[in-house]
Amino acid sequence: MEMPILSLKFVAFVLITLAVYYILPSRRWQNLILLAASYYFYWTWFWFYPIMLFVLSAMNFGLGHWLCKTKA
């Protein structure tokens, strides 16, 4: 169930994502639709990729938060 970048399926995915993005009224909802679309795109390649992306994002966020709290 891959979605190669050079395919009509990907073009439709991008066009639908952009249409929904520009219809939404607030930046918060726009960011959420981009996040959901990103996770869906990675999921089409391999089911484990979105899980790995979430874990790595959470680790980076936690590390950044920790670094911000520590004094140099």
All heavy atoms as an XYZ file, in Angstrom:
618
protein
N       0.831     -1.197      0.000
C       0.000      0.000      0.000
C       0.869      1.251      0.000
O       0.551      2.236      0.628
C      -0.912     -0.037      1.210
C      -1.978      1.014      1.170
S      -3.259      0.685      2.341
C      -2.857      1.867      3.592
N       1.969      1.202     -0.696
C       2.844      2.366     -0.762
C       2.192      3.483     -1.566
O       1.299      3.265     -2.356
C       4.162      1.990     -1.425
C       5.008      1.091     -0.585
C       6.326      0.773     -1.267
O       6.615      1.340     -2.326
O       7.056     -0.060     -0.715
N       2.695      4.699     -1.327
C       2.239      5.858     -2.070
C       3.472      6.566     -2.630
O       3.973      7.499     -2.025
C       1.443      6.808     -1.167
C       0.771      7.913     -1.926
S      -0.074      9.146     -0.915
C      -0.802      8.258      0.402
N       3.976      6.106     -3.779
C       5.160      6.756     -4.352
C       4.878      8.222     -4.679
O       3.760      8.588     -5.055
C       5.430      5.968     -5.625
C       4.651      4.711     -5.505
C       3.522      4.987     -4.582
N       5.890      9.046     -4.540
C       5.730     10.481     -4.782
C       5.378     10.759     -6.244
O       4.662     11.706     -6.534
C       6.999     11.230     -4.339
C       7.117     11.131     -2.821
C       6.961     12.677     -4.760
C       8.366     11.747     -2.251
N       5.842      9.932     -7.138
C       5.547     10.112     -8.558
C       4.361      9.249     -8.977
O       4.445      8.420     -9.890
C       6.780      9.774     -9.400
C       8.004     10.644     -9.145
C       9.190     10.129     -9.931
C       7.707     12.089     -9.484
N       3.222      9.458     -8.310
C       2.017      8.699     -8.643
C       0.796      9.610     -8.562
O       0.816     10.650     -7.901
C       1.843      7.519     -7.686
O       1.523      7.973     -6.392
N      -0.260      9.200     -9.229
C      -1.502      9.978     -9.172
C      -2.130      9.916     -7.782
O      -2.793     10.862     -7.352
C      -2.483      9.473    -10.226
C      -2.085      9.762    -11.673
C      -3.089      9.130    -12.633
C      -1.984     11.255    -11.912
N      -1.923      8.818     -7.111
C      -2.442      8.675     -5.743
C      -1.833      9.750     -4.833
O      -2.532     10.367     -4.035
C      -2.099      7.280     -5.233
C      -2.777      6.874     -3.977
C      -2.383      5.436     -3.650
C      -3.244      4.862     -2.572
N      -2.871      3.488     -2.249
N      -0.536      9.992     -4.983
C       0.135     11.012     -4.166
C      -0.355     12.409     -4.544
O      -0.569     13.244     -3.672
C       1.648     10.910     -4.316
C       2.393     11.927     -3.503
C       2.511     11.783     -2.136
C       2.955     13.037     -4.106
C       3.182     12.725     -1.371
C       3.629     13.984     -3.354
C       3.750     13.823     -1.990
N      -0.528     12.661     -5.830
C      -1.026     13.969     -6.274
C      -2.406     14.227     -5.678
O      -2.685     15.323     -5.172
C      -1.056     14.049     -7.816
C      -1.761     15.303     -8.285
C       0.356     13.992     -8.371
N      -3.277     13.223     -5.716
C      -4.613     13.373     -5.123
C      -4.510     13.614     -3.623
O      -5.221     14.470     -3.073
C      -5.451     12.130     -5.405
N      -3.628     12.889     -2.960
C      -3.419     13.060     -1.520
C      -2.987     14.491     -1.196
O      -3.526     15.125     -0.283
C      -2.377     12.049     -1.039
C      -1.892     12.259      0.359
C      -2.703     11.968      1.441
C      -0.621     12.747      0.601
C      -2.254     12.152      2.735
C      -0.165     12.933      1.887
C      -0.988     12.638      2.957
N      -2.037     15.013     -1.953
C      -1.540     16.374     -1.713
C      -2.627     17.404     -1.990
O      -2.816     18.346     -1.204
C      -0.280     16.649     -2.559
C       0.089     18.120     -2.527
C       0.883     15.809     -2.068
N      -3.345     17.253     -3.080
C      -4.397     18.217     -3.420
C      -5.513     18.228     -2.374
O      -5.995     19.297     -1.986
C      -4.955     17.919     -4.806
C      -3.995     18.189     -5.965
C      -4.623     17.758     -7.283
C      -3.579     19.649     -5.999
N      -5.916     17.057     -1.923
C      -6.957     16.986     -0.885
C      -6.443     17.593      0.417
O      -7.153     18.362      1.081
C      -7.418     15.531     -0.677
C      -8.188     15.049     -1.907
C      -8.262     15.394      0.582
C      -8.459     13.565     -1.924
N      -5.204     17.276      0.775
C      -4.629     17.826      2.006
C      -4.547     19.345      1.936
O      -4.915     20.036      2.891
C      -3.228     17.231      2.252
O      -3.344     15.807      2.348
C      -2.620     17.771      3.530
N      -4.086     19.877      0.815
C      -3.991     21.331      0.669
C      -5.363     21.995      0.680
O      -5.535     23.073      1.258
C      -3.242     21.689     -0.610
C      -1.742     21.475     -0.583
C      -1.141     21.742     -1.952
C      -1.094     22.370      0.468
N      -6.348     21.368      0.041
C      -7.700     21.929      0.030
C      -8.259     22.013      1.441
O      -8.795     23.057      1.850
C      -8.611     21.087     -0.857
N      -8.107     20.932      2.195
C      -8.603     20.934      3.576
C      -7.822     21.950      4.410
O      -8.396     22.686      5.216
C      -8.517     19.520      4.192
C      -8.844     19.538      5.676
C      -9.439     18.573      3.451
N      -6.517     22.022      4.195
C      -5.662     22.957      4.936
C      -6.142     24.391      4.755
O      -6.260     25.144      5.728
C      -4.221     22.812      4.461
C      -3.268     23.796      5.080
C      -2.705     23.551      6.326
C      -2.918     24.967      4.419
C      -1.826     24.444      6.899
C      -2.038     25.870      4.990
C      -1.495     25.607      6.232
O      -0.622     26.499      6.800
N      -6.410     24.800      3.520
C      -6.797     26.190      3.271
C      -8.251     26.487      3.623
O      -8.623     27.647      3.784
C      -6.501     26.572      1.826
C      -5.019     26.797      1.603
C      -4.283     25.947      0.801
C      -4.354     27.843      2.228
C      -2.924     26.139      0.612
C      -3.001     28.044      2.060
C      -2.295     27.192      1.247
O      -0.950     27.384      1.075
N      -9.067     25.457      3.757
C     -10.458     25.663      4.167
C     -10.555     25.909      5.669
O     -11.415     26.669      6.122
C     -11.326     24.445      3.761
C     -11.513     24.430      2.250
C     -12.660     24.451      4.468
C     -12.179     23.174      1.730
N      -9.666     25.286      6.430
C      -9.734     25.395      7.893
C      -9.438     26.820      8.348
O      -8.553     27.487      7.816
C      -8.756     24.412      8.533
C      -9.104     22.943      8.314
C      -7.995     22.055      8.828
C     -10.409     22.601      8.989
N     -10.178     27.290      9.366
C     -10.076     28.697      9.765
C      -8.855     29.058     10.627
O      -8.356     30.169     10.538
C     -11.366     28.922     10.560
C     -11.709     27.572     11.109
C     -11.223     26.585     10.091
N      -8.408     28.154     11.460
C      -7.355     28.544     12.406
C      -6.061     27.789     12.143
O      -6.052     26.687     11.590
C      -7.806     28.294     13.849
O      -7.842     26.916     14.116
N      -4.975     28.396     12.566
C      -3.657     27.783     12.381
C      -3.555     26.466     13.146
O      -2.896     25.531     12.700
C      -2.598     28.778     12.865
C      -1.177     28.330     12.692
C      -0.815     28.107     11.240
N      -1.047     29.274     10.447
C      -0.155     29.885      9.701
N       1.057     29.427      9.633
N      -0.478     30.938      8.999
N      -4.208     26.391     14.295
C      -4.172     25.161     15.093
C      -4.742     23.978     14.316
O      -4.160     22.901     14.278
C      -4.932     25.369     16.395
C      -4.961     24.152     17.281
C      -5.704     24.464     18.584
N      -5.791     23.328     19.427
C      -4.883     22.993     20.346
N      -3.828     23.751     20.498
N      -5.032     21.927     21.090
N      -5.907     24.168     13.684
C      -6.527     23.104     12.905
C      -5.710     22.790     11.660
O      -5.628     21.634     11.237
C      -7.964     23.476     12.534
C      -8.873     23.381     13.699
C      -9.385     24.403     14.419
C      -9.349     22.186     14.319
N     -10.159     23.926     15.438
C     -10.159     22.564     15.395
C      -9.175     20.833     14.060
C     -10.787     21.630     16.211
C      -9.804     19.901     14.874
C     -10.596     20.306     15.936
N      -5.111     23.804     11.062
C      -4.257     23.578      9.892
C      -3.059     22.703     10.269
O      -2.700     21.783      9.536
C      -3.780     24.911      9.317
C      -4.875     25.704      8.647
C      -4.417     27.080      8.221
O      -3.473     27.636      8.771
N      -5.100     27.644      7.244
N      -2.454     22.997     11.417
C      -1.321     22.188     11.864
C      -1.743     20.755     12.165
O      -1.000     19.810     11.863
C      -0.671     22.814     13.097
C       0.090     24.074     12.763
O       0.447     24.313     11.614
N       0.331     24.889     13.763
N      -2.907     20.581     12.739
C      -3.390     19.231     13.047
C      -3.646     18.416     11.782
O      -3.335     17.224     11.734
C      -4.653     19.297     13.911
C      -4.421     19.685     15.372
C      -5.751     19.868     16.094
C      -3.590     18.634     16.068
N      -4.193     19.053     10.744
C      -4.442     18.311      9.506
C      -3.115     17.944      8.832
O      -2.977     16.858      8.269
C      -5.377     19.071      8.536
C      -5.896     18.135      7.440
C      -4.705     20.233      7.884
C      -6.772     17.040      7.887
N      -2.118     18.826      8.915
C      -0.814     18.486      8.353
C      -0.160     17.347      9.131
O       0.472     16.471      8.537
C       0.096     19.716      8.341
C      -0.244     20.795      7.324
C       0.744     21.948      7.437
C      -0.260     20.244      5.920
N      -0.316     17.357     10.433
C       0.232     16.274     11.248
C      -0.445     14.950     10.915
O       0.221     13.933     10.711
C       0.068     16.606     12.736
C       0.602     15.583     13.717
C       2.123     15.498     13.613
C       0.187     15.954     15.130
N      -1.767     14.970     10.832
C      -2.507     13.748     10.506
C      -2.144     13.245      9.104
O      -1.965     12.037      8.901
C      -4.012     14.002     10.604
N      -2.018     14.151      8.155
C      -1.652     13.758      6.795
C      -0.248     13.167      6.763
O       0.010     12.196      6.040
C      -1.757     14.959      5.858
N       0.653     13.727      7.536
C       2.021     13.206      7.596
C       2.037     11.793      8.157
O       2.703     10.901      7.607
C       2.899     14.105      8.463
O       2.995     15.381      7.913
N       1.319     11.590      9.245
C       1.266     10.250      9.833
C       0.642      9.258      8.859
O       1.099      8.129      8.734
C       0.499     10.263     11.150
C       1.355     10.635     12.325
C       1.448     11.949     12.754
C       2.080      9.669     13.004
C       2.251     12.291     13.827
C       2.877     10.003     14.082
C       2.958     11.320     14.484
O       3.756     11.639     15.543
N      -0.395      9.666      8.138
C      -1.020      8.775      7.157
C      -0.038      8.435      6.038
O       0.058      7.285      5.617
C      -2.285      9.410      6.573
C      -2.877      8.581      5.472
C      -3.556      7.398      5.768
C      -2.729      8.948      4.143
C      -4.085      6.609      4.750
C      -3.253      8.162      3.125
C      -3.926      7.000      3.439
O      -4.428      6.218      2.438
N       0.684      9.438      5.554
C       1.649      9.196      4.478
C       2.711      8.203      4.917
O       3.029      7.262      4.187
C       2.297     10.511      4.044
C       3.349     10.330      2.995
C       2.997     10.029      1.697
C       4.686     10.449      3.308
C       3.964      9.843      0.716
C       5.656     10.273      2.345
C       5.295      9.970      1.043
N       3.260      8.379      6.106
C       4.266      7.431      6.592
C       3.665      6.051      6.812
O       4.316      5.029      6.584
C       4.922      7.933      7.874
C       5.919      9.030      7.616
C       5.689     10.325      8.062
C       7.093      8.777      6.930
C       6.604     11.331      7.822
C       8.013      9.777      6.686
C       7.755     11.051      7.132
O       8.660     12.039      6.889
N       2.424      5.983      7.256
C       1.753      4.703      7.482
C       1.590      3.922      6.183
O       1.647      2.689      6.180
C       0.398      4.945      8.136
C      -0.387      3.694      8.337
C      -0.174      2.738      9.283
C      -1.493      3.246      7.562
N      -1.101      1.731      9.142
C      -1.920      2.024      8.089
C      -2.166      3.782      6.469
C      -2.987      1.316      7.567
C      -3.228      3.076      5.944
C      -3.620      1.862      6.495
N       1.413      4.635      5.057
C       1.260      3.932      3.786
C       2.548      3.227      3.377
O       2.507      2.286      2.587
C       0.830      4.876      2.647
O       1.837      5.867      2.437
C      -0.504      5.520      2.945
N       3.669      3.675      3.887
C       4.928      3.015      3.563
C       5.166      1.787      4.451
O       5.594      0.748      3.970
C       6.092      3.992      3.693
C       6.141      4.908      2.526
C       5.494      6.107      2.405
C       6.808      4.686      1.284
N       5.736      6.639      1.178
C       6.543      5.794      0.464
C       7.602      3.672      0.797
C       7.051      5.897     -0.817
C       8.116      3.780     -0.489
C       7.831      4.883     -1.268
N       4.954      1.938      5.749
C       5.134      0.817      6.678
C       4.419      1.184      7.972
O       4.570      2.309      8.473
C       6.630      0.564      6.916
C       6.939     -0.652      7.738
C       6.562     -1.910      7.311
C       7.607     -0.533      8.936
C       6.842     -3.029      8.065
C       7.898     -1.648      9.704
C       7.517     -2.901      9.259
N       3.672      0.258      8.536
C       2.819      0.561      9.687
C       3.612      1.044     10.898
O       3.078      1.742     11.764
C       1.978     -0.648     10.066
C       2.799     -1.803     10.574
C       3.324     -2.813      9.841
C       3.214     -2.033     11.925
N       4.037     -3.673     10.637
C       3.995     -3.225     11.935
C       3.018     -1.360     13.121
C       4.554     -3.726     13.094
C       3.580     -1.872     14.271
C       4.336     -3.039     14.258
N       4.878      0.697     10.981
C       5.669      1.039     12.157
C       6.220      2.469     12.115
O       6.558      3.036     13.153
C       6.823      0.041     12.296
C       7.587      0.178     13.576
C       7.005     -0.160     14.787
C       8.886      0.659     13.577
C       7.705     -0.030     15.970
C       9.597      0.794     14.744
C       9.001      0.447     15.953
N       6.313      3.058     10.936
C       6.913      4.392     10.806
C       6.213      5.483     11.632
O       6.880      6.290     12.277
C       6.989      4.810      9.346
C       8.043      4.077      8.553
C       8.004      4.074      7.169
C       9.073      3.380      9.162
C       8.963      3.395      6.425
C      10.024      2.702      8.435
C       9.964      2.719      7.071
O      10.907      2.059      6.338
N       4.877      5.561     11.643
C       4.246      6.600     12.473
C       4.520      6.417     13.967
O       4.683      7.399     14.697
C       2.756      6.460     12.183
C       2.679      5.727     10.908
C       3.892      4.867     10.818
N       4.608      5.174     14.408
C       4.911      4.919     15.817
C       6.316      5.404     16.136
O       6.548      6.101     17.133
C       4.758      3.415     16.143
C       3.308      2.982     15.937
C       5.223      3.108     17.564
C       3.111      1.486     15.943
N       7.246      5.060     15.269
C       8.632      5.491     15.457
C       8.734      7.017     15.402
O       9.435      7.630     16.207
C       9.510      4.864     14.374
C      10.977      5.124     14.543
S      12.015      4.189     13.408
C      11.343      4.618     11.830
N       8.013      7.641     14.475
C       8.020      9.101     14.370
C       7.478      9.749     15.639
O       8.040     10.726     16.144
C       7.196      9.531     13.159
C       7.087     11.010     12.878
C       8.460     11.588     12.556
C       6.138     11.264     11.723
N       6.402      9.193     16.186
C       5.827      9.743     17.415
C       6.796      9.608     18.589
O       6.997     10.557     19.351
C       4.505      9.047     17.746
C       3.897      9.535     19.025
C       3.226     10.735     19.067
C       4.021      8.800     20.191
C       2.683     11.207     20.250
C       3.487      9.251     21.386
C       2.806     10.470     21.402
N       7.400      8.438     18.735
C       8.337      8.210     19.846
C       9.541      9.137     19.737
O       9.949      9.768     20.719
C       8.771      6.728     19.898
C       9.921      6.519     20.858
C       7.591      5.842     20.282
N      10.106      9.247     18.549
C      11.267     10.128     18.371
C      10.898     11.596     18.586
O      11.679     12.358     19.170
C      11.868      9.933     16.988
C      12.567      8.597     16.772
C      12.960      8.423     15.319
C      13.778      8.473     17.676
N       9.718     11.998     18.137
C       9.264     13.377     18.360
C       9.084     13.658     19.847
O       9.470     14.728     20.336
C       7.944     13.635     17.625
O       8.109     13.504     16.248
N       8.491     12.721     20.560
C       8.299     12.898     21.998
C       9.634     12.963     22.730
O       9.813     13.778     23.645
C       7.446     11.751     22.552
N      10.582     12.124     22.311
C      11.912     12.159     22.942
C      12.605     13.487     22.674
O      13.199     14.078     23.585
C      12.758     10.996     22.431
C      12.336      9.652     22.981
S      13.171      8.237     22.222
C      14.875      8.705     22.269
N      12.544     13.980     21.457
C      13.161     15.260     21.128
C      12.499     16.410     21.868
O      13.163     17.334     22.331
C      13.118     15.515     19.624
C      14.188     14.754     18.901
O      15.324     14.707     19.336
N      13.818     14.139     17.788
N      11.176     16.366     21.977
C      10.466     17.399     22.724
C      10.888     17.381     24.190
O      11.165     18.426     24.776
C       8.950     17.192     22.617
C       8.166     18.199     23.389
C       7.935     19.455     22.870
C       7.654     17.891     24.640
C       7.208     20.395     23.579
C       6.939     18.817     25.367
C       6.707     20.079     24.825
N      10.943     16.187     24.769
C      11.359     16.076     26.166
C      12.786     16.535     26.378
O      13.081     17.236     27.349
N      13.677     16.169     25.478
C      15.068     16.599     25.589
C      15.176     18.113     25.442
O      15.897     18.759     26.206
C      15.920     15.910     24.515
C      17.404     16.258     24.512
C      18.059     15.841     25.830
C      18.090     15.589     23.331
N      14.455     18.693     24.501
C      14.463     20.147     24.340
C      13.914     20.855     25.558
O      14.443     21.885     25.992
N      12.854     20.308     26.119
C      12.260     20.891     27.335
C      13.254     20.809     28.506
O      13.422     21.763     29.258
C      10.963     20.158     27.669
C      10.183     20.774     28.773
N       9.590     21.997     28.670
C       9.909     20.329     30.029
C       8.985     22.292     29.808
N       9.156     21.288     30.640
N      13.920     19.676     28.631
C      14.916     19.496     29.693
C      16.088     20.458     29.508
O      16.566     21.051     30.472
C      15.374     18.049     29.702
C      16.458     17.783     30.707
C      16.315     17.694     32.058
C      17.841     17.606     30.435
N      17.541     17.452     32.639
C      18.496     17.403     31.659
C      18.598     17.584     29.261
C      19.864     17.187     31.742
C      19.949     17.376     29.346
C      20.577     17.181     30.593
N      16.573     20.592     28.278
C      17.696     21.508     28.016
C      17.313     22.946     28.300
O      18.131     23.736     28.784
C      18.158     21.377     26.561
C      18.937     20.132     26.213
C      19.168     20.053     24.709
C      20.262     20.108     26.959
N      16.088     23.303     28.017
C      15.618     24.666     28.271
C      15.564     24.960     29.772
O      15.844     26.084     30.198
C      14.259     24.873     27.626
S      13.650     26.557     27.715
N      15.228     23.957     30.562
C      15.116     24.149     32.003
C      16.466     24.164     32.704
O      16.597     24.777     33.773
C      14.250     23.041     32.606
C      12.785     23.175     32.251
C      11.978     22.031     32.786
C      11.959     22.056     34.299
N      11.055     21.066     34.875
N      17.473     23.511     32.147
C      18.788     23.487     32.794
C      19.523     24.793     32.523
O      19.353     25.410     31.477
C      19.651     22.308     32.277
O      19.831     22.446     30.889
C      18.996     20.988     32.606
N      20.322     25.185     33.460
C      21.059     26.428     33.324
C      22.471     26.114     32.835
O      23.110     25.202     33.318
C      21.111     27.162     34.636
C      19.729     27.582     35.084
C      19.765     28.382     36.341
C      18.335     28.729     36.704
N      18.228     29.665     37.760
N      22.924     26.900     31.882
C      24.253     26.667     31.311
C      25.347     27.192     32.225
O      25.247     28.094     32.962
C      24.352     27.331     29.947
